[in-house]
Amino acid sequence: MAGEFQAGRGALQAIGSFVPGTARSLLTLVIAAWVLTWASATAAKSSETAGEYQVKAAFLYNFAKFVEWPDPASGPIRLCIVGDDPFGSNLEVTVRGKTISGHPIEIRRMNRGDNPRDCQIAFIRATEREARSVLELLQGASTLTVGESPNFARDGGMINFVLEDKRVHFEINPGAAQRARLKISSRLLSLARIVGN
């Protein structure tokens, strides 16, 4: 944000050097008001995005409490982020000191091309086409797949985050979960929009 204000101040000085007297003062005030409004809107949008991913981090943790895997983990529950990580420290803060059925939670950030098949949960942050290729890679694996791209659940993902009226909702594809031998609690299903493929 400091960089944005510095850039705005530099623009004001540059414009001021070309505009004479009173007109310069008026133009300076107009541009200053615009810079402050723009910076304020940028900060609000950044805060809104941070809030969205705090909510999604809490959902990810809670999803794990309502899913049964065919082969229970003998070690930590691995929650993997595939693609860009939008969470910052939100996931660590959310799961710190918590367990799922007595298992600690391990967060892994994976690069494109890494294999997420040994993850119990994979949050796939990718374009629609990239998400499809990750889902293909995970076919046959008992990994709960969660995404946020359009049609993620309809394309074979299990849970998809959807923003409506600035609120986070989710849809579930029970068929995709069944094919991966995962059992999703009816309580979680009752809170979701059900989709299928």
C-alpha positions as CSV (number, residue, x, y, z in Angstrom):
1,M,0.0,0.0,0.0
2,A,2.9,2.4,0.7
3,G,4.1,1.8,-2.8
4,E,0.7,2.8,-4.2
5,F,0.7,6.1,-2.2
6,Q,4.3,6.8,-3.4
7,A,3.2,6.2,-7.0
8,G,0.2,8.5,-6.5
9,R,2.5,11.3,-5.0
10,G,4.9,11.0,-7.9
11,A,2.0,11.3,-10.4
12,L,0.8,14.4,-8.6
13,Q,4.3,16.1,-8.7
14,A,4.7,15.2,-12.4
15,I,1.3,16.7,-13.4
16,G,1.8,19.7,-11.1
17,S,4.9,20.7,-13.0
18,F,2.9,21.1,-16.3
19,V,-0.2,23.0,-14.9
20,P,0.0,26.6,-13.8
21,G,-1.2,28.4,-10.6
22,T,-4.9,27.8,-9.4
23,A,-5.6,25.2,-12.1
24,R,-2.6,23.2,-10.7
25,S,-4.1,23.4,-7.1
26,L,-7.5,22.3,-8.3
27,L,-6.1,19.4,-10.4
28,T,-3.9,18.3,-7.6
29,L,-6.9,18.1,-5.2
30,V,-9.0,16.1,-7.8
31,I,-6.1,13.7,-8.4
32,A,-5.4,13.3,-4.7
33,A,-9.1,12.5,-4.0
34,W,-9.0,9.9,-6.8
35,V,-5.7,8.3,-5.5
36,L,-7.2,8.1,-1.9
37,T,-10.5,6.6,-3.2
38,W,-8.6,4.0,-5.3
39,A,-6.2,3.1,-2.5
40,S,-9.2,2.7,-0.1
41,A,-11.1,0.5,-2.6
42,T,-7.9,-1.6,-3.1
43,A,-7.5,-2.1,0.7
44,A,-11.2,-3.1,1.0
45,K,-11.0,-5.6,-1.8
46,S,-7.8,-7.1,-0.3
47,S,-9.5,-7.3,3.1
48,E,-12.6,-8.9,1.5
49,T,-10.4,-11.5,-0.2
50,A,-8.5,-12.3,3.0
51,G,-11.9,-12.8,4.8
52,E,-13.1,-15.1,2.0
53,Y,-10.0,-17.4,2.5
54,Q,-10.4,-17.4,6.2
55,V,-13.9,-18.8,5.7
56,K,-12.7,-21.3,3.1
57,A,-9.8,-22.4,5.5
58,A,-12.4,-23.1,8.2
59,F,-14.6,-25.0,5.7
60,L,-11.6,-27.2,4.6
61,Y,-10.9,-28.2,8.2
62,N,-14.6,-28.9,8.9
63,F,-15.0,-30.9,5.7
64,A,-12.4,-33.4,7.0
65,K,-14.5,-34.0,10.1
66,F,-17.5,-35.1,8.0
67,V,-15.7,-37.4,5.6
68,E,-14.7,-41.1,6.1
69,W,-11.8,-42.5,4.1
70,P,-11.6,-46.2,3.2
71,D,-8.1,-46.5,4.6
72,P,-7.8,-44.3,7.7
73,A,-4.5,-42.4,7.9
74,S,-1.9,-44.0,10.1
75,G,0.0,-40.6,10.3
76,P,-1.1,-37.1,9.8
77,I,-4.1,-36.0,7.7
78,R,-2.4,-34.4,4.7
79,L,-4.2,-31.3,3.4
80,C,-2.6,-30.3,0.1
81,I,-2.8,-27.0,-1.8
82,V,-2.4,-27.7,-5.6
83,G,-1.5,-24.6,-7.6
84,D,-1.4,-21.0,-6.3
85,D,-1.9,-20.7,-2.5
86,P,-4.5,-18.0,-1.7
87,F,-4.7,-18.8,2.0
88,G,-1.5,-17.1,3.3
89,S,-1.3,-18.2,7.0
90,N,-5.0,-18.8,7.3
91,L,-4.8,-22.6,7.0
92,E,-2.0,-22.8,9.6
93,V,-3.9,-20.6,12.0
94,T,-7.2,-22.6,11.5
95,V,-5.7,-26.0,12.1
96,R,-3.1,-25.1,14.8
97,G,-3.4,-27.6,17.7
98,K,-6.4,-29.4,16.1
99,T,-6.7,-33.0,15.1
100,I,-9.1,-35.1,13.0
101,S,-10.0,-38.4,14.7
102,G,-6.8,-38.1,16.7
103,H,-4.6,-37.4,13.7
104,P,-2.7,-34.1,13.4
105,I,-3.1,-32.1,10.2
106,E,-0.2,-31.5,7.9
107,I,-0.4,-28.8,5.3
108,R,1.5,-29.3,2.0
109,R,1.9,-26.8,-0.8
110,M,2.4,-28.6,-4.1
111,N,3.9,-27.3,-7.3
112,R,2.3,-27.9,-10.6
113,G,3.4,-31.4,-11.7
114,D,3.6,-32.8,-8.1
115,N,1.5,-35.8,-7.5
116,P,-1.2,-35.2,-4.8
117,R,-2.4,-38.9,-4.7
118,D,-1.1,-39.3,-1.1
119,C,-3.1,-36.4,0.2
120,Q,-6.3,-37.0,2.0
121,I,-7.6,-33.6,0.9
122,A,-6.5,-31.6,-2.2
123,F,-7.6,-28.0,-2.6
124,I,-7.1,-27.4,-6.3
125,R,-6.6,-23.7,-7.2
126,A,-6.4,-23.7,-10.9
127,T,-8.1,-22.8,-14.1
128,E,-10.9,-25.0,-15.3
129,R,-8.7,-26.9,-17.7
130,E,-5.8,-27.3,-15.2
131,A,-8.3,-28.5,-12.6
132,R,-9.6,-31.2,-15.0
133,S,-6.0,-32.5,-15.5
134,V,-5.4,-32.7,-11.7
135,L,-8.8,-34.6,-11.3
136,E,-7.7,-37.0,-14.0
137,L,-4.4,-37.6,-12.2
138,L,-6.4,-38.3,-9.0
139,Q,-8.8,-40.9,-10.6
140,G,-8.9,-44.0,-8.4
141,A,-7.3,-42.2,-5.4
142,S,-9.2,-41.7,-2.2
143,T,-8.5,-38.0,-2.1
144,L,-11.2,-35.5,-1.2
145,T,-11.0,-32.9,-4.0
146,V,-12.1,-29.3,-3.3
147,G,-11.9,-26.5,-5.8
148,E,-13.3,-23.1,-6.7
149,S,-13.3,-23.0,-10.5
150,P,-16.5,-22.9,-12.5
151,N,-18.0,-26.4,-13.0
152,F,-15.4,-28.0,-10.7
153,A,-18.0,-30.3,-9.1
154,R,-19.7,-31.0,-12.4
155,D,-16.4,-32.0,-14.0
156,G,-15.7,-34.6,-11.3
157,G,-14.5,-32.6,-8.3
158,M,-16.2,-33.5,-5.0
159,I,-16.7,-30.1,-3.4
160,N,-16.7,-26.8,-5.0
161,F,-16.7,-23.4,-3.3
162,V,-19.2,-20.9,-4.9
163,L,-19.4,-17.2,-4.0
164,E,-23.0,-15.8,-4.0
165,D,-23.8,-12.3,-2.6
166,K,-20.3,-12.1,-1.2
167,R,-20.9,-15.3,0.9
168,V,-19.1,-18.6,0.6
169,H,-21.4,-21.6,-0.3
170,F,-20.4,-25.0,-1.6
171,E,-21.7,-27.7,-3.8
172,I,-21.0,-31.4,-3.6
173,N,-20.9,-34.1,-6.2
174,P,-21.7,-37.3,-4.2
175,G,-21.1,-39.6,-7.2
176,A,-17.5,-38.4,-7.4
177,A,-17.0,-39.1,-3.7
178,Q,-18.5,-42.5,-4.0
179,R,-16.2,-43.4,-6.9
180,A,-13.2,-42.5,-4.7
181,R,-14.7,-44.7,-1.9
182,L,-15.2,-41.7,0.4
183,K,-18.3,-41.4,2.6
184,I,-19.6,-37.9,3.1
185,S,-21.8,-37.3,6.1
186,S,-25.5,-36.7,5.4
187,R,-25.2,-33.6,7.7
188,L,-22.6,-32.1,5.3
189,L,-24.7,-33.1,2.3
190,S,-27.7,-31.3,3.8
191,L,-25.8,-28.0,3.8
192,A,-24.7,-28.2,0.2
193,R,-26.1,-27.8,-3.3
194,I,-26.0,-31.3,-4.8
195,V,-24.6,-31.7,-8.3
196,G,-23.7,-34.7,-10.3
197,N,-21.9,-36.0,-13.4
